[in-house]
């Protein structure tokens, strides 16, 4: 599966890439306005990549077809998981990372970010990627296939920085689901930079400012 992407650069000859995965039912344009708010002048020119998830039938959506990285089989999210769909998307996202490397971007200058379903795929793909990444941003999501992470993770990304943010009033991915993912990651030795905000299933200005600071740090 080859993903359609939207690209934006803050200048010529980018020194880093930030690849952002949207949530269920959205598309690559969803995070363009947020990326435009980042002031990463101190880092240098940045290439932002916003892939479009494929359109598929989603069980929890009554079977209607919408953009999705994988099927959602129930509100619990972790009891029954679309492993085949997740692994299919993992390969496609991994191919985008490889494409960046073929364009001359070192893997340790690539940040993989995602919101909700995109967060799940960012964690799943980033922790398994064969080469060290600059970091992973996990917004309002969870760790999928958590019981398989230890066996499948890449040693290269054992110490990858992880920015993890969640809303305390999130009704879609409830806070205990996110904190359980955080705790599992920490039990595997990952250093998680945890942020909690008074919001629902969304992104707030305080979170954008915190992500900007984190990006400046990991891409310094």
C-alpha positions in Angstrom: 0.0 0.0 0.0 1.4 3.4 -1.1 0.1 6.3 0.9 -0.8 9.7 -0.6 0.9 12.5 1.3 0.7 16.2 1.8 4.1 17.9 2.2 5.1 21.3 3.6 8.5 22.8 4.2 9.5 25.8 6.3 12.5 26.5 4.1 15.0 25.0 1.6 17.2 22.1 2.5 15.3 20.8 5.5 17.4 19.5 8.4 14.6 17.3 9.9 11.4 15.6 9.0 8.2 15.5 11.1 5.8 12.9 9.9 2.3 13.3 11.4 -0.5 10.7 11.3 -4.1 11.9 11.6 -6.9 10.2 13.5 -9.9 8.2 12.5 -12.1 9.8 9.8 -9.7 12.8 9.2 -7.1 13.2 6.6 -3.6 14.7 6.1 -4.9 18.2 6.2 -6.0 17.9 9.8 -2.7 18.8 11.3 -1.5 21.3 8.8 -2.7 24.3 10.9 -1.1 22.9 14.0 2.2 22.3 12.3 2.1 25.9 11.0 2.0 27.1 14.7 5.4 25.5 15.5 8.3 28.0 15.7 11.3 25.7 15.0 13.5 28.5 13.6 16.3 27.6 16.0 16.4 24.0 14.6 16.4 25.1 10.9 14.1 24.3 8.0 11.7 21.4 8.7 9.9 19.1 6.2 6.4 18.1 7.5 4.7 15.1 5.9 1.0 14.4 6.4 -0.1 11.0 5.0 -3.7 10.2 4.1 -4.9 6.9 5.6 -6.7 4.6 3.2 -10.5 4.6 3.1 -12.0 1.4 4.6 -15.0 0.0 6.3 -14.9 0.6 10.1 -17.0 -1.7 12.3 -17.6 0.8 15.1 -18.8 3.3 12.5 -21.6 1.0 11.4 -19.4 -0.4 8.6 -19.3 2.9 6.7 -16.1 3.6 4.9 -14.0 6.4 6.2 -10.2 7.1 6.3 -8.7 4.8 8.9 -5.3 3.2 9.7 -7.1 0.0 10.8 -10.5 -1.2 11.8 -12.0 -0.4 15.2 -13.9 -3.5 16.3 -15.2 -2.1 19.6 -15.2 0.8 22.0 -12.7 -1.0 24.4 -10.0 -0.7 21.7 -7.7 -3.4 23.2 -9.9 -6.4 23.7 -10.2 -7.1 20.0 -7.7 -5.5 17.7 -7.4 -5.4 13.9 -3.8 -6.8 13.9 -3.8 -7.4 10.2 -4.9 -3.9 9.4 -2.3 -2.4 11.9 0.5 -4.4 10.4 -0.5 -3.4 6.9 -0.4 0.3 7.8 2.8 -0.2 9.7 4.5 -1.3 6.5 3.1 1.7 4.6 4.3 4.1 7.3 7.7 2.4 7.5 8.0 2.9 3.7 7.5 6.6 4.2 10.3 6.7 6.7 12.5 4.8 4.3 11.5 7.2 1.5 12.8 10.1 3.7 16.1 8.3 4.3 16.4 7.8 0.5 16.0 11.6 0.1 19.0 12.1 2.3 17.3 12.6 5.7 19.1 10.6 8.5 16.7 8.5 10.5 17.8 10.2 13.7 16.4 13.5 12.2 12.9 12.0 11.7 10.1 12.4 14.2 7.1 10.2 13.9 3.9 11.7 15.4 0.3 10.8 15.5 -3.1 11.6 17.0 -5.6 8.9 18.3 -5.4 6.1 15.7 -2.4 7.9 14.3 -0.9 7.8 17.8 -1.3 4.1 18.0 0.4 3.7 14.6 3.2 6.1 15.5 4.0 4.1 18.6 3.6 0.7 16.9 5.8 1.7 13.9 8.3 3.8 15.7 9.2 1.3 18.4 9.7 -1.4 15.7 11.7 0.7 13.2 15.1 -0.7 12.5 17.0 2.6 12.7 17.0 5.1 15.5 14.5 7.9 15.2 14.7 11.4 16.6 11.5 10.8 18.6 7.9 9.8 18.8 4.9 12.1 19.6 1.9 10.2 20.9 -1.2 12.4 21.1 -4.5 11.2 22.6 -4.0 7.5 21.8 -2.7 4.2 23.2 -0.1 1.5 22.6 -1.6 -1.2 20.3 -0.6 -4.9 20.5 1.0 -4.0 23.8 1.7 -7.7 24.7 3.8 -8.1 21.5 5.9 -4.9 21.9 8.6 -6.4 24.0 9.3 -9.2 21.5 9.0 -7.1 18.4 10.6 -3.8 19.4 13.8 -2.6 17.8 16.9 -2.3 19.9 17.8 0.8 18.0 14.8 2.7 19.4 15.1 1.5 23.0 16.0 5.0 24.1 14.0 7.0 21.6 12.4 10.0 23.3 8.6 9.7 23.6 6.3 12.7 24.1 2.9 11.4 25.3 -0.1 13.7 25.8 -3.7 13.1 26.7 -6.8 14.9 27.8 -8.1 14.2 31.3 -11.7 14.3 29.9 -11.2 12.2 26.8 -14.3 10.1 26.1 -12.9 8.3 23.0 -9.6 7.0 24.3 -10.3 7.2 28.1 -7.4 8.4 30.3 -6.9 5.0 32.0 -6.2 3.5 28.6 -3.5 6.0 28.0 -1.9 5.8 31.4 -1.9 2.0 31.1 0.0 2.4 27.8 2.4 4.9 29.4 3.0 2.5 32.3 3.6 -0.4 30.0 6.1 1.6 28.0 7.9 2.6 31.1 8.0 -1.0 32.3 9.9 -1.8 29.1 12.5 0.9 29.9 11.2 3.7 27.7 11.5 7.2 28.9 8.1 8.8 28.5 7.6 12.5 28.7 4.0 12.5 30.0 1.6 15.5 29.6 -2.0 15.6 30.8 -4.3 18.5 29.8 -7.8 19.6 30.8 -9.4 18.7 27.5 -11.4 16.1 25.7 -10.3 14.2 22.5 -8.5 17.1 21.0 -5.3 19.2 20.9 -5.0 22.4 23.0 -2.7 25.4 22.8 -0.7 24.4 25.9 0.0 21.0 24.3 1.1 22.7 21.0 3.5 24.8 23.0 4.9 21.8 24.9 5.4 19.9 21.6 7.2 22.8 20.2 9.6 22.9 23.1 10.1 19.1 23.0 10.8 19.2 19.2 13.4 22.0 19.8 15.1 19.8 22.3 15.1 16.5 20.4 16.1 18.2 17.1 18.7 20.5 18.6 
